[in-house]
Amino acid sequence: MIVITGATGNVGRPLVETLTAAGEDVVAVSRSGAGHQADLTKPETLIPVLDGAKAVFLLTAPDFLAHGNLKDVVDVIRTAGVPRVVLLSSQGVSTQRHPSIHEDAVTGSGLEWTILRPGNFATNAYAWADSIRTQRAMAAPFADVPLPAVDPQDIAEVAAAVLREPGHSGAVYTLTGPAAISPRGQAEVIQAAVGTPITVVELTRAQAREGMLGFMPEPVVDATLDVLGSPLPAEQEVSPDVEKVLGRPPHTFADWVTRNLHAFG
């Protein structure tokens, strides 16, 4: 049995589907919605689903850093006798944009572990979906700064592989798309898919920050804007790790748009 936290999100949902299709017994865990309800800020709520589990996939919400302690979660997992954890972390840890506290909790746990560090998510483009549908326009800061946008389906398939297969213990994988693409470049891809022009409105950093503070903690907002506006060379590089694990190249942003065109049409 494999326990998946954050099971209703952009990574958790396809991960549950991938593991289930592979014949695994999966317990889907989220703070709300279908499956077992648990809140990682209250680690004891995980206890009912851990008996007999061979691995746990840990995905924390953006606000967890301010309200939770992953070491407490890992302690509960270890006490339950689960031997293995896979943590969805962030590329920002390797570039020191984000704190390593979550990774430290996992690597110091005494359990078998694997860490996944995705970069910029293709699904961040959902933030533009409503304005593209209704106004054929999108607003973004740093419109001409490219980053490799990773498809959450690829993250999910990598996670499924490392949860099921041997040989990944102690590994840290950086997950990116196959090419760097700017917000303006993403708009061009969406425009080609929907068949009508899309206007790009470039936000100032201050404007973008104000909007992001509505759903992200301040330190995360500032670190994210630093990456978007002034990426380090490592943050613009394409990582080989998706292909290393899956034996195929990562999906392009255009692939992701094709699968999710209904959001923009």
Residue pairs with C-beta under 8 A, 6 or more apart in sequence:
1 24
1 25
1 26
1 27
1 52
1 53
1 54
2 19
2 24
2 25
2 26
2 27
2 53
2 54
2 55
2 56
2 57
2 163
2 164
3 26
3 27
3 29
3 46
3 49
3 50
3 53
3 55
3 56
3 57
3 82
4 12
4 15
4 16
4 19
4 26
4 27
4 28
4 29
4 56
4 57
4 59
5 12
5 29
5 30
5 38
5 40
5 46
5 56
5 57
5 58
5 59
5 60
6 12
6 29
6 30
6 57
6 59
6 60
6 61
6 88
7 13
7 15
7 16
7 28
7 29
7 30
7 33
7 35
8 28
8 30
8 32
8 33
8 34
8 35
9 30
9 59
10 121
10 123
10 152
11 59
11 88
11 152
11 155
11 156
11 159
12 28
12 30
12 57
12 59
12 156
13 156
14 152
14 153
14 156
14 157
15 57
15 155
15 156
15 159
15 160
16 26
16 28
17 156
18 156
18 157
18 160
19 26
19 160
19 163
19 164
20 26
22 160
22 164
24 164
27 35
27 36
27 49
27 53
28 34
28 35
28 36
29 35
29 36
29 37
29 38
29 46
29 49
30 36
30 37
30 38
31 37
31 38
31 39
31 61
36 48
36 49
37 45
38 45
38 46
38 49
39 45
40 46
40 58
40 60
40 61
40 64
40 68
40 70
40 73
41 64
41 67
41 68
43 72
43 73
43 75
43 76
44 76
46 73
46 76
46 77
47 76
47 80
50 56
50 76
50 77
50 80
50 81
50 82
51 80
53 80
53 82
54 82
54 83
54 84
55 82
55 83
55 84
55 85
55 86
55 163
56 77
56 82
56 84
56 85
56 86
57 85
57 86
57 88
57 159
57 163
58 70
58 73
58 85
58 86
58 87
58 88
58 106
59 88
60 68
60 70
60 88
60 102
62 215
62 216
62 217
62 220
63 217
64 70
65 99
65 101
65 102
65 217
65 219
65 220
66 217
69 105
70 101
70 102
70 105
70 106
71 105
73 105
74 85
74 105
74 106
74 109
74 111
75 109
77 85
77 109
77 111
78 109
78 110
78 111
82 111
83 111
83 112
84 111
84 112
84 113
84 163
84 169
85 106
85 109
85 111
85 112
85 113
85 114
86 113
86 114
86 115
86 116
86 159
86 162
86 163
87 102
87 103
87 106
87 113
87 114
87 115
87 116
88 116
88 118
88 155
88 159
89 102
89 103
89 115
89 116
89 117
90 97
90 98
90 117
90 118
91 117
91 118
91 119
91 174
91 175
91 176
91 234
91 235
92 98
92 223
92 227
93 99
93 100
93 103
93 117
94 117
94 172
94 174
94 234
95 227
95 232
95 234
95 235
97 223
97 226
97 227
98 220
98 223
103 115
106 113
106 115
107 113
107 115
112 169
112 170
113 169
113 170
114 162
114 168
114 169
114 170
114 171
114 172
114 173
115 171
115 172
115 173
116 155
116 158
116 159
116 162
116 173
116 175
117 172
117 173
117 174
117 175
118 150
118 155
118 174
118 175
118 176
119 147
119 148
119 149
119 150
119 174
119 175
119 176
119 177
119 235
119 239
120 147
120 148
120 149
120 150
120 176
120 177
120 227
120 228
121 149
121 150
121 152
122 149
122 150
122 151
122 152
122 177
122 253
122 256
123 152
123 256
124 149
125 149
125 186
125 190
125 253
125 256
125 257
126 263
128 138
128 139
128 140
128 187
128 190
128 264
129 263
129 264
131 137
131 138
131 139
132 138
132 190
132 194
132 198
132 264
133 263
133 264
133 265
135 199
136 196
136 197
136 198
136 199
137 198
137 199
137 200
137 201
138 183
138 187
138 190
138 198
138 199
138 200
138 201
139 200
139 201
139 202
139 203
140 183
140 200
140 201
140 202
140 203
140 208
141 183
141 202
141 203
141 204
141 205
141 207
141 208
141 225
141 228
141 229
142 182
142 183
142 202
142 205
142 228
142 229
143 182
143 183
143 184
143 200
143 202
144 182
144 183
144 184
145 182
145 183
145 228
145 229
145 231
146 180
146 181
146 182
146 185
146 236
147 180
147 181
147 182
147 227
147 228
147 231
147 235
147 236
148 176
148 177
148 178
148 179
148 180
148 181
148 236
148 237
148 238
148 239
149 177
149 181
149 186
149 253
149 256
150 175
150 176
150 177
150 242
150 250
151 177
151 250
151 251
151 253
151 255
151 256
153 251
153 256
153 259
154 175
154 177
154 242
154 246
154 250
154 251
155 175
157 246
158 173
158 175
158 241
158 242
158 245
158 246
161 168
161 245
161 246
162 168
162 171
162 173
162 245
168 245
173 239
173 241
173 242
173 244
173 245
174 239
174 241
175 239
175 241
175 242
175 250
176 237
176 238
176 239
176 241
176 242
176 250
177 238
177 250
177 251
177 252
177 253
178 238
178 249
178 250
178 251
178 252
179 238
179 252
180 236
180 238
181 189
181 253
183 200
184 200
185 253
186 253
187 198
187 200
188 198
189 253
189 254
189 257
190 198
190 257
190 264
191 197
191 198
193 254
193 257
193 258
193 261
193 264
194 261
194 264
194 265
203 211
205 225
205 229
208 225
208 228
209 221
209 222
209 225
212 221
212 224
212 225
213 221
216 224
227 235
242 249
242 250
243 249
243 250
257 264
